[in-house]
């Protein structure tokens, strides 16, 4: 019996799928892709006789049925998920069902949209003496978040944040961030469909970002990036300091 492959499709740009993911996609007999969240151009890598399913119209039971039948027939089955499967990929419930059927699976890492967004912006989330941590989170909605992971509590750290699945509630996001430790002048970037051809980037601060996002009619498929890493202030790292570089190389050799 063939195993099931969960493949991260990348953030959008068809060339940002990993080489391993591309190879599996190009030889797959069955592909179940995550609807409009996955760039359909990626399906051009599939064989002509590949059976392709859009999971947006399928229930969990239907997805597992297709996987199970394919595996029993020694078909190569690829579950093509948006971004990287480890972040809001919702593969856990699929994996648990496969375990019940004694079907093995393998996960192939992908490029997450928060990485694609940073590349589009040409920025780093970690800036010496400004921010050395990144919080990846979402605002609670239909899916609640643990009490200690509320946005206002994370905001107390004043570090870099990448907020998924929350742009539809941008006013509430701003309210919660201001309730924490961010101030109204904190820079914000909202990136719609990072790395797609129709990518859109909106810059602002916590004082005006909600109005700007509404003006651009962005209601989904966007990341909210918050923090001083987006500002003009920065410090050089010690990486290129002559003494530091010499000491670092020596310590790694020793």
N, C-alpha and C positions, 0 to 999 in steps of 0.2 A: 504494500500500500504506500502510495506517494504521500509526502508531507505537504502541509499547507504553508505558503509563504506570505507573511505580512510584510509589505514593502512600503516604505516611506516615499511618497511621490515627489517630495520637495515642495517649496513654497508656491510654485506656479510656473516659472520659466522651465520649459521642457528639457533644457540642458542641465538643470540643477538636480536631476535625479542622479543617484550615485551610479557608478559603473556597474556595481553588483546588481543594483535594482534594475538597471537597463537590460542587463543580460538575462535576468529572470523574466522580465516583461516581454522581451523579444522572442523567447522560446515557450512562453506560457500557452497552454491549451485552453485555459479558462481564466478570465480576469473579471473580478468584481471590484468596480471602482466607486469611490465615494462621491458620486453625482457631480454637481456643479462646483464642489470644493476642489476637484482635481481638474487641471487643465486638460481638455479633451485632446489636445495635440499630442499628449503622451501616448494615447492609444494608437497613434501612427506607428509606434515601435512594435506593435503586436503583429503576429502572423495573420495572413489573410483568412485562415480557417479557424482563428481563435474565437471562442465563444465569449462575448462581452456582456456583462450585466451591470446595470446602474443600480447601486444599492439604495438610492434615494426612494425607489419605488418598492423596496423589499422589506419584509419583516426580518427579525433576527432568525426565526425558524427557517425562513426561506433561504437566507444566506447560508446557514449551516447545512441545509439540505443540498444545495448546489456544491458546497465544499465537500461534503461527505460522499456524494455520488462521484465527483471528480476524483477524489483520493482513492476510492474503491476501484476505479478503472485505471489507476496508475497515471492519471493526468496531472500535469503541472498546473496547480491552481495558485493564482496570485490575488491576494486581497490588497488592492492599491489604495492606501490611505493618504490623506493630505498631510503635507509637511513631514514631520517625524512622528512615528507611531507612539513614541513615549510621552507626548504632550497632547492631552485632550484627544487622544486617538480612539478611545472607546473600543480597544481591542480586547480588554480583559474579559468581557462577557462572551465574546466569540471564542476566546482561548479556553474558557471554562467549559463551554459546550463541547468543544473539540476533545477536551480531556475525558469527558464523560463517554465519548465514542471511541476512546483510545486512538485518536488520530494525532500524530505528531505535527508540530508546527515550528517554524523558524521566523524570527523577526529580523528584517533588514533595515538598518538605520537610514534616516533621510535627513534632509536639510530643513529645519523648522523655519516657519515664517518670521520668527523674531530674529533669526540670523539673516534671512533674506532682506528684511526691513533695514537692518543695520548696514548691510552692504549697499542698499539703495541710497541710504542717507550718507554713507561714507563716514560712519562714526564708530566709536568703541563704547561699550557699556561701562567699561572699567577705565577710569582716568585717574592717574596718580594723585593722591591727596584730595580728590573730589568724590570718587566713588570706586570701591573695590568689590562691590557685591551687586548682584542682579536678582531681583525678585520677579518670578514669573507667576502670574496669578490671574484670577478673573473675578468679576463682581458676581455676587450670588444672584440667581434668577430662579428658573425652574429647578435648577440643580443648586442646592444650598451649599455653603462652605462651612467648614468647622469654625467654631466660635473664635478661636485664636488666630484665624486667617482672614478676618475682616479687613477690608481695604484700609480703613482708618487706623488699624493697628499696624499694618505693614508700613503705612505712610509715616509713622513715627520714626522709622529708621532713616528717612530722607535719602535713601540710596536709589539707584536706578531701578525702574520698574517697567515691565512689559505686561500689559493687561490685555488678555485675550477675551473674545466673546462678550464684549461689554459695550461696544460703541453705540448700540441702540439705546443705552441708558446713560449717555455721556453726561447729562446734568447730574445724575445721581453719583456717578464716578467722581466728578469734580467736587461735589459736596463732601463725599467721604474722604477724599484726599486732603481737602482743606481742614476737615475735622481732625486729621492727624497733624503732622508737623510741616507739611509743605505750605508755602505761602503763595499768594496770587501771582507772583512773578516767576514761579517755577516754570521752566520751558517744557512744552509738550509737543510731540509730533504724532499725528494720526496717519497711519499708512494703510491705505485701502488696496487690497489685492497685491501685496508686495511681490515684485518681480514679474507680474503679469504684464501683458502689453498695455492694458488699461489701468495700470497702477496710478494711484493718485496720492499725493502727500500734502498734508495740511499742517502748517506750523502755527504755534501760538503759545499762550501761557494759560495757566489755570483760570485766569480772569476772562479770557475771551475764546478759548478753544471750543466750547460747546456751541456758541453762535456760529463760528466758522465751519464746524462740521455740519451743522444743520443747513447752512447756506450751500454747501457742496452736496447735500442730500445723501450723505454717507450713513447708512443704517445697518450695515452688516459687513462681514468679511474684512474687518479692519482691526489693526492693532493700535493700542494707545500706549505710547512710550512717554515716560515721565521721569524727569530728573535733571540735575545740573550737568550731567554728562552731555546734554544737548546745548549747553551754553557756551559762551566764548572763553570762559576760564579753563585753563589747563596747566599741567605741570609736566615737565619732561621726566620720563622714567630714568632709572639708573642703568638700564640695559646697555646703553652705549657709552657710559662713563668708563674711561680707560681703566682705572683702578678696580672698579666693580667688576668689569668684564674679566680682567686678569684673575681676580680673586675667585670669581664664580667658576671659571674654567678649571682653576687649580683645585677647587673644592670638589668638583664633579670627577676629576681624575683621581684625586686621593680617595 
